Amino acid sequence: MSSDQIKRNIRWVSLGLLAFLVFLAFAQWLGADRANQVNLGHVLAPPSHQALFGRDELGRDLLVRVFVGGAHTLFPSLLALFLVVLFGCLMGVFSVKFGGIVDRLVQVVITLFQAFPPIIFVIGIVGFLGLGMEQTLLAICLTSWTKYAYLVRSLLLDIKEEPYFRYADMFGNTFWSKIKLYYFPSVFPQVVTTMVYDLNTIVMEIAGMSFIGLGAQMPDAEWGAMINNGRSYLQTAPWIVAFPSLFLILFIGGVMVLGRLLKQYFAIQQEYK
């Protein structure tokens, strides 16, 4: 594919994902009260014109719960991703900027956090802090920022020795102007591509923590918690698991397609330089 075709595909996939997120925001706003409404007269009712996705073991409308649960899964994931990228990139920039003992200290901290498997570290932190979505988000932020700090530090060390970067001080560029003119354009493609792929990781971590009972707590609707809650009814009411799993797979697949397109686009742009 040409660069223009890839750019068009990126635009359409991005618009599709954004439209889905906007839809979830409206669904959460409109259906937050309905998501937990119990209707014992329609327990485990199959999909019908009254409840397109069927009902769960308490007669709650799965259509409403799937979309509200999607908002409870994806929006915290986006918030965690933003905080992780912001803090990690700042740590990488300051490590290169100040060097010396600051750089060595940052490297030691990165090594300490990367010495443990991330999911084990997250489970340990959540177990220590207590159950809930807020604790899960904090644990993910504490364990995921090192990836971006290491990436940004490595990229900036490569360009720091370039002649154009060393001459920047001669033209009166301040630290922040050098970030804008030199740091940001150099790290943007790699960081953005990593962010897109990392979004899926964070979504799976949040859903996985809720699945094992350490994240969102019932009766709150959340995809991982809904899938876990429906395991007992997998043979009698498979729609309880099927619909949240389907939307989770579709979103992850869309993000993977976007990441692959971005990777191709940035590779083509790099060849033109």
C-alpha positions as CSV (number, residue, x, y, z in Angstrom):
1,M,0.0,0.0,0.0
2,S,1.1,3.5,-0.7
3,S,1.5,6.2,2.0
4,D,-1.8,7.9,1.0
5,Q,-3.7,4.6,1.2
6,I,-2.3,3.8,4.6
7,K,-3.1,7.3,5.8
8,R,-6.7,6.9,4.7
9,N,-7.0,3.5,6.4
10,I,-5.6,5.0,9.6
11,R,-8.1,7.8,9.4
12,W,-11.0,5.4,9.0
13,V,-9.9,3.0,11.7
14,S,-9.3,5.9,14.1
15,L,-12.7,7.4,13.4
16,G,-14.3,4.0,13.9
17,L,-12.6,3.5,17.3
18,L,-13.4,7.1,18.3
19,A,-17.0,6.7,17.3
20,F,-17.3,3.6,19.4
21,L,-15.8,5.3,22.4
22,V,-18.2,8.3,22.0
23,F,-21.1,5.8,21.8
24,L,-20.0,4.1,25.0
25,A,-19.8,7.5,26.7
26,F,-23.4,8.3,25.8
27,A,-24.4,4.7,26.7
28,Q,-22.9,5.1,30.1
29,W,-24.6,8.4,30.6
30,L,-28.0,7.2,29.5
31,G,-27.9,3.6,30.9
32,A,-25.9,3.9,34.2
33,D,-29.1,3.5,36.3
34,R,-30.6,0.7,34.1
35,A,-27.4,-1.4,34.1
36,N,-28.2,-2.7,37.6
37,Q,-31.9,-2.9,37.5
38,V,-33.0,-6.4,38.6
39,N,-35.9,-8.1,37.0
40,L,-36.4,-11.5,38.6
41,G,-39.3,-12.3,36.2
42,H,-36.9,-12.6,33.2
43,V,-33.9,-14.4,34.8
44,L,-31.6,-15.9,32.1
45,A,-34.0,-14.8,29.3
46,P,-32.4,-15.4,25.9
47,P,-32.0,-12.6,23.3
48,S,-35.3,-11.2,22.1
49,H,-36.8,-8.1,20.8
50,Q,-37.2,-6.9,24.4
51,A,-33.6,-7.5,25.3
52,L,-31.4,-7.9,22.2
53,F,-28.5,-9.4,24.1
54,G,-30.6,-11.4,26.6
55,R,-30.6,-11.1,30.4
56,D,-28.4,-12.4,33.1
57,E,-29.0,-14.4,36.2
58,L,-30.7,-11.4,37.9
59,G,-32.7,-10.4,34.9
60,R,-30.6,-7.4,34.1
61,D,-30.5,-6.2,30.4
62,L,-27.2,-7.4,28.9
63,L,-27.4,-4.9,26.1
64,V,-27.2,-2.0,28.6
65,R,-24.6,-3.8,30.8
66,V,-22.3,-4.6,27.9
67,F,-22.1,-1.0,26.8
68,V,-21.9,0.5,30.3
69,G,-19.3,-2.2,31.1
70,G,-17.4,-1.2,28.0
71,A,-17.1,2.3,29.3
72,H,-16.0,1.0,32.7
73,T,-13.3,-1.0,30.9
74,L,-12.0,1.3,28.2
75,F,-12.1,4.7,29.7
76,P,-10.0,3.7,32.8
77,S,-7.6,2.0,30.3
78,L,-7.2,5.3,28.4
79,L,-6.7,7.2,31.6
80,A,-4.1,4.8,32.8
81,L,-2.3,4.9,29.4
82,F,-2.2,8.7,29.4
83,L,-0.7,8.8,32.9
84,V,1.8,6.0,32.1
85,V,3.0,7.7,28.9
86,L,3.2,11.1,30.4
87,F,5.2,10.1,33.5
88,G,7.4,7.6,31.6
89,C,8.3,10.1,28.9
90,L,9.1,12.8,31.4
91,M,11.3,10.5,33.3
92,G,13.2,9.5,30.1
93,V,13.6,13.2,29.1
94,F,14.9,14.3,32.6
95,S,17.2,11.3,32.7
96,V,18.9,12.4,29.5
97,K,18.7,16.1,30.3
98,F,20.4,15.9,33.7
99,G,22.5,12.8,33.2
100,G,25.0,11.7,35.9
101,I,23.5,10.6,39.1
102,V,19.9,11.3,38.0
103,D,20.4,9.1,34.9
104,R,21.8,6.3,37.0
105,L,19.0,6.6,39.6
106,V,16.4,6.4,36.9
107,Q,18.1,3.3,35.4
108,V,18.1,1.6,38.8
109,V,14.4,2.3,39.4
110,I,13.6,1.0,35.9
111,T,15.6,-2.1,36.5
112,L,13.9,-2.7,39.8
113,F,10.4,-2.4,38.3
114,Q,11.2,-4.6,35.3
115,A,12.7,-7.3,37.5
116,F,9.2,-8.7,38.2
117,P,6.6,-9.9,35.8
118,P,4.2,-7.0,35.4
119,I,1.0,-9.0,36.0
120,I,2.5,-10.5,39.2
121,F,3.5,-7.0,40.4
122,V,0.0,-5.7,39.6
123,I,-1.6,-8.5,41.5
124,G,0.7,-7.9,44.5
125,I,0.0,-4.2,44.6
126,V,-3.7,-4.6,44.3
127,G,-3.6,-7.3,47.0
128,F,-1.8,-4.9,49.3
129,L,-3.9,-1.8,48.5
130,G,-7.3,-3.5,48.4
131,L,-9.8,-4.4,45.8
132,G,-11.3,-2.0,43.3
133,M,-10.8,-0.2,40.0
134,E,-8.9,2.7,41.5
135,Q,-6.3,0.4,43.1
136,T,-6.0,-1.5,39.8
137,L,-5.4,1.7,37.8
138,L,-2.7,2.8,40.4
139,A,-1.0,-0.6,40.2
140,I,-0.9,-0.5,36.4
141,C,0.5,3.0,36.4
142,L,3.2,2.0,38.8
143,T,4.3,-1.0,36.7
144,S,3.9,0.3,33.2
145,W,5.8,3.6,33.0
146,T,9.2,2.1,32.9
147,K,8.7,0.9,29.3
148,Y,8.3,4.5,28.1
149,A,11.1,5.9,30.2
150,Y,13.5,3.3,28.8
151,L,12.3,3.9,25.2
152,V,12.5,7.7,25.4
153,R,15.9,7.6,27.1
154,S,17.3,5.2,24.5
155,L,16.0,7.3,21.6
156,L,17.2,10.6,23.0
157,L,20.6,9.3,23.8
158,D,21.0,8.5,20.1
159,I,20.1,12.0,18.9
160,K,21.9,13.9,21.7
161,E,25.3,13.4,20.0
162,E,24.0,14.6,16.6
163,P,25.6,17.9,15.4
164,Y,22.3,19.6,14.9
165,F,21.3,18.9,18.5
166,R,24.6,20.1,19.9
167,Y,24.3,23.3,17.9
168,A,20.8,24.0,19.2
169,D,22.2,25.8,22.3
170,M,24.2,28.1,20.1
171,F,20.9,29.5,18.7
172,G,19.4,30.2,22.1
173,N,17.0,27.3,22.3
174,T,15.7,26.7,25.9
175,F,15.2,23.2,27.3
176,W,11.5,23.2,26.5
177,S,12.1,24.5,23.0
178,K,14.6,21.7,22.3
179,I,11.9,19.2,23.5
180,K,9.4,20.7,21.0
181,L,11.9,21.0,18.1
182,Y,14.1,18.0,18.6
183,Y,13.0,15.6,21.3
184,F,9.3,15.3,20.3
185,P,9.7,14.7,16.6
186,S,12.4,12.1,17.2
187,V,10.4,10.0,19.7
188,F,6.9,10.6,18.4
189,P,6.6,7.7,15.9
190,Q,8.0,5.0,18.3
191,V,6.0,6.3,21.3
192,V,2.7,6.5,19.5
193,T,3.1,3.0,18.0
194,T,4.0,1.6,21.4
195,M,1.0,3.5,23.0
196,V,-1.4,1.9,20.5
197,Y,-0.2,-1.6,21.2
198,D,0.1,-0.9,24.9
199,L,-3.6,0.1,25.1
200,N,-4.6,-3.5,24.4
201,T,-2.3,-4.7,27.2
202,I,-3.8,-2.3,29.7
203,V,-7.4,-3.2,28.6
204,M,-6.6,-6.9,29.1
205,E,-5.0,-6.2,32.4
206,I,-8.0,-4.3,33.7
207,A,-10.4,-6.9,32.3
208,G,-8.2,-9.7,33.7
209,M,-8.0,-8.2,37.1
210,S,-11.8,-7.9,37.2
211,F,-12.1,-11.4,35.9
212,I,-10.2,-12.8,38.9
213,G,-12.1,-10.6,41.3
214,L,-9.4,-8.0,42.0
215,G,-10.7,-5.1,39.8
216,A,-14.2,-3.9,39.4
217,Q,-16.6,-5.3,41.9
218,M,-20.1,-6.5,41.3
219,P,-22.7,-5.3,40.7
220,D,-20.7,-2.8,38.6
221,A,-20.8,-3.7,35.0
222,E,-17.3,-4.3,33.5
223,W,-16.4,-6.7,30.7
224,G,-14.0,-8.8,32.7
225,A,-16.3,-9.1,35.7
226,M,-19.2,-9.9,33.4
227,I,-17.3,-12.7,31.7
228,N,-16.3,-14.1,35.1
229,N,-19.9,-13.8,36.4
230,G,-21.2,-15.7,33.4
231,R,-18.9,-18.7,33.6
232,S,-21.4,-20.6,35.8
233,Y,-24.1,-20.2,33.2
234,L,-21.9,-20.9,30.1
235,Q,-24.0,-24.0,29.1
236,T,-27.4,-22.7,30.0
237,A,-27.0,-19.0,29.1
238,P,-23.9,-18.5,26.9
239,W,-24.9,-15.0,25.9
240,I,-23.9,-13.7,29.3
241,V,-20.2,-14.4,28.3
242,A,-20.5,-14.2,24.5
243,F,-21.4,-10.5,24.1
244,P,-18.9,-8.9,26.4
245,S,-16.2,-11.2,25.0
246,L,-17.2,-10.3,21.5
247,F,-16.9,-6.6,22.0
248,L,-13.7,-7.0,23.9
249,I,-12.2,-9.0,21.0
250,L,-13.5,-6.5,18.4
251,F,-12.0,-3.5,20.2
252,I,-8.7,-5.2,20.7
253,G,-8.7,-6.3,17.0
254,G,-9.4,-2.7,15.9
255,V,-6.6,-1.3,18.0
256,M,-4.2,-4.0,16.6
257,V,-5.1,-3.0,13.0
258,L,-4.5,0.7,13.9
259,G,-1.1,-0.1,15.4
260,R,-0.1,-2.2,12.3
261,L,-1.1,0.7,10.0
262,L,0.8,3.3,12.0
263,K,3.9,1.1,12.0
264,Q,3.7,0.8,8.2
265,Y,3.1,4.5,7.8
266,F,6.0,5.6,10.0
267,A,8.3,3.1,8.3
268,I,7.5,4.6,4.9
269,Q,8.0,8.1,6.2
270,Q,11.4,7.0,7.6
271,E,12.5,5.7,4.2
272,Y,11.7,9.1,2.6
273,K,14.0,10.9,5.0
